[in-house]
Amino acid sequence: MTIRDYLSSEARRISEKALSDFTDSGAWHRLIPERRRQYREMMCLDVLPPYERRCPLNVKVTGTVERPKYRIEKLYYESLPNVFVTANLYLPKQEGATGSRRQYPGVLYVCGHADTQKVHYQAHPRRFAELGFACLIVDTVQLGEVRGFHHGCYREGWFHWISRGYSPAAIEAINGIRGLDLLAQRSDVNGNKLGVTGISGGGAVTWWIAAADERIKAAASVCGTSTLESYIADRTIDGHCDCMWPTNTYGWDLPDVGALIAPRPLLIASQDRDPLFTIHSVHEVHRQLATLYRRLGAAANLKLVETPGGHAYHEHSRTSIFSWFARHLQGREITPGMIGDIDDSPQMQEPLETLRVYIDGGPPGNRTPTIHDELCALAAPPRITTMDELKQARENVIAGLREKTFAAFPAQPPRLDLKIEYQFADGGTSGARFAFTSEEGWRLRGVSTRSAAVTLPAHVVVALRGQDEPRGDLERFASQIGAPWQKVIFEPRGTGDTAWGQELQWHLRRAAAWTGRTIASMRVWDTLRAIEAARSLPGVDGSRISLAARGEMAAVALYAALLDGRIHSLILESPPATQNASSSKDGRGEAIEMLNCLRTTDLPQIAGLLFPTEIVVAGEFPESYAWAESVYKRLGSPDKFTHIADVRNWRPS
């Protein structure tokens, strides 16, 4: 099995099981509260308090544009403390009005990835206003007037977003929800009649907002719908921004998000030759949701509009959306053919300067450019002064990791099926190559060597092969460990017989995360299985298994040691200082990110929680590991945590 085959298969499994628990309306009503909780967690929405406790929006109108049929308020609002969102609000002109003001249904228009945002898409909110809606069009974090980042993993090499549990889908959803707050608080908007729509990135964010906020009474996503299987198997993910998928802690597909929207009206519009959203995947999402809507007695509230062409609006998709909102927000039945399309003629388009919100610069202290580093709370090192505190902290961390980081581990592991493939002897050294099944479809290998000096039953050190490690380097490192132990060279996924080229690394790191795992977490599982295999080798003392690793594989060894709970000693050369650090922009090189791990722990904390396991750090000693060293000192065994310049200088105690 290749890694691409594996990830495609896992994505297919997730897609096929989507909505499978919603067997009838009773099951939906019973399960949906917990699904909403999971969704809020995956989207970091817990940072947004309930409506009545949210920070003031502090709306500032910086200018007004008057036109015959509508007016535009240029404004910004504060979605979170010091996070400011630029927007234009299109309002119908009051007709001969005296006395009380009329209330309009509100539509939130969320922009795609067009560079000029509210300028590029202005014809849509303009048409909504002409049809009698109040339409708020909001800029994205990435391309607004003060620019932040969507392309962390995609372009910047910020794969530690995965470890932080951060997706820009989260901040876009939060900004959109606060946009709904803005509409609902206005006297000229009917807060009980709110909708959301957008295309491309805005089409995806339409899903995120409608699922998160039950005030949405109608939603229309355009060119923003796909199955996870298609994203991975068809490799459309390679063309997608990081905002197109949440942190997938619980192994969801898009229909699972749709279950949070049901039974409210949802229109899915897609083109039949969109290279980013394959039409067969759109059909599958619609098929699965149609079954759920029927079970909820709301079949008419789900609609698919398929039009010819690539990644773009079509006249019929636009007019279908206007008709959809007229029906569900205004109570008017107007066919797409009668409701009228946008007017995108050049003379109707407002220039950028007319629609700009920040005339003389934005408010000071805007956190938009750094919100990716601040939205998700990270775990602090636990307070450990006693063995009881250590045990409790370790128990909490392991439980958190199993639920939030390693949930994709096989629930029912296949039989190990350990086989000795061949044996060898060379002078005073004997050994064997062996193979075992780590996960269904993955047959991994190791080589075990034992010198004549090794006493049986043998203490074994399992050394972990790194990706693209020069031939013979790991063997030399293992031979320099000055202990009379049996040595096992183990090749986890991505090394040895299962190696893949670095040119695939960028794709794999993103694709794996979208399925709820990472390259590093897969290797942690492989290492746990390798430990099990080592304990089963002839002549081995299963109670004395050690791990040795260098560089990025030291991160894998630390987590495997913690989860195994029986490792005798850990020998690490130049371990990474933290998982909260960026990578190369092209995705090549070390891949130590693990889903959500920084919400629970970090590498130095793992090292401290391993007490009293002996830990040897050779080569570069990151300052961050001083915390772990202090734990060993406080608990009375400073000699069990050592750092030395060269592994050859160490001898077991």
C-alpha positions, 0 to 999 in steps of 0.5 A: 500500500502506498501512502496515497492509497492509504489516505484516500482509503481513510478519506473514503471510509470517513465519507462513507460513514458520514451521517450513518448514525442519523438513522431516523429523526429521533436519532438526529434529535438525540445526537445533535447536541453532542455533535454541536459541542464537537463542532464548536471544539473543532472550530475553536468556537469556545472562545466566543461566549454566548450572545449575551456575554460577547464583547461589544461590536463597537461598530464604526461607520466611516462613510455612507454612499447614497444611490437611487435604490440603496445606500452603502454604509462603510463600517468596521466592527470588533468580532473579538477584542481588538479583532476588527472586520471591515464590511459594507452594509447595503440597505434598501432605500426607504420608500416615502417613509415617515414614522417607524422604519421598515425591517428587512431580512438580513443576508450575510455575504461572505467573500471568496479569495478574490483580492479586492473582496467586497469590491469584487463581489459588490454586485451581489449585495447590491442586488440583494438590497434592490430586492429588499434585503439588508446585505452585509458583505464582510472581508476575509482575514486573508484579503481584507483591508488589514491582512492576516493569514489563511495560507499557513500550511498552504504557503507559509510552512506553518504546519504547527497550525495543525498542532495548535488545532487551528484552521482559518475556518475558525476565525472566518466563522467567528467574524461571520457570526459577529456579522450576524450579531451586527445585523440582528442588533439593527432596528432596520433588520429583522433578526429572525430572518437571517441568511448567509451565502458566498462562493468558493472560500465564501461557499465553504464559510457559508457551511461553517457559519450556518452550522454554527449559528441557528439564527440562519434561516436560509443558506446558499453555498456556491462552489464550496461543496465536496466530500473528503474522499474527493479532496484526498483521492482526486487531490483537489486539496492541493488547490485549496486554502487552509480555510476550506476544512476545520481541524478534523478531530472527530473524523467528519465529512461535509454532510456531518456539518450539514446535519447541523444545518438541517432541517433549515433551508440549504441550497447547494450550487455547483458547476459541473466542471469545477476543478476544485469541487468535483461534481460527483462529490457534490452529488454525493454530499447532496445525496447523503443530506437529502436522505437526512432531510427526508427523515426530518420531514423537510425534503423541500428545504434542500436544493441542488442547483447544477450549472455548466462551467468551471469554478464560477457563478452562473446566471442560473445559480445567482438567480436561484439564490435570490429566489431561495432567499425571497422564499425563505426570508421574505415569504415571496414566491418568485422564480429564478427566471423572474427575479432578475440577475446582478448588473455587473456592467462597468458603469455600475461598479463602485471603485475601490476607494469608494468602498474602502472602510479605513479612510485614514487608517484602521484602529490601533492594536488590530490583532487580525495579522496575528490571530492565528497565533492567539485564537486557540489556547495552548496548554501550559506545563502542569505543576508537578512537585509530587508523585501524585501530581505527576501521575494525575498530570500524566493521566490527564495528558494521555487521556487528552491525547488519545481523544484529541490527537490520536483518535485515528489510531485503529480501534481494533488493531489487526493481528501483529503477525510477526514473521522472521523473514531471514536470519544471519550471523557475522562473526560474533554478531547474529540477527534477523530481519522481521516484519509485522502488520502495523495497520491494515495494509501496512507491513513494516520491517525491522532488523535485529542484531545481537552481539555475543556480549548480550546477556539473555533475556536481552534488553532491547533498544529500538532505534527509529529510522528517520525519513531520508536518513543517509544510508548507514547513519542510524546503524552507526548511531545505534552502534554508538550506544554503549550498552550491552543491548540487542539493537533493533533498527525499525523503519516506520511509515515513510522510510525504508520499503514504504518511503515516499519522495520529499516532493510529496511531503507538502501534499501528505502533511495537509491531506493527512491532517484533513483526515484527522491524523498526521505523518508523525501520529502515524509513526507513533502508532507504528512505533507502538506496534514495533515495541510490541513486535520487539517484546515478541522476538525470541530471547528478549526481556519484554520488560526492558525495551528502550527507544533511541531516535534522532531529530524529528523521530525523537518527537515520535519516540517521546509520544510512543514512550508516554503511551506505551508506559513501560519504556526503560530508557529513552536516548534522544539526539538533538530533539526538537525544542517544541511542536509550536514552530514553523517548517519549510514553506514547501513542506519538505523536511521534518514533519512533527505536527500532531493534531491538537497536541499543543492544546494538551502538551508539548515535547518538553512536557512529555519528557517530564511526564516520563519520570522515572524513565531514564532520559538521555539527550545527546547533541543539542539540548534545547532550553525548553527541556529544562522544565523536564529536567527540573521535574526529575530534580524535584522528584528526587532522581536528577541522575535519570535525566542527562544531557551530553555532547555525544551519545558515545559518552553515555553508559547505562547506570 
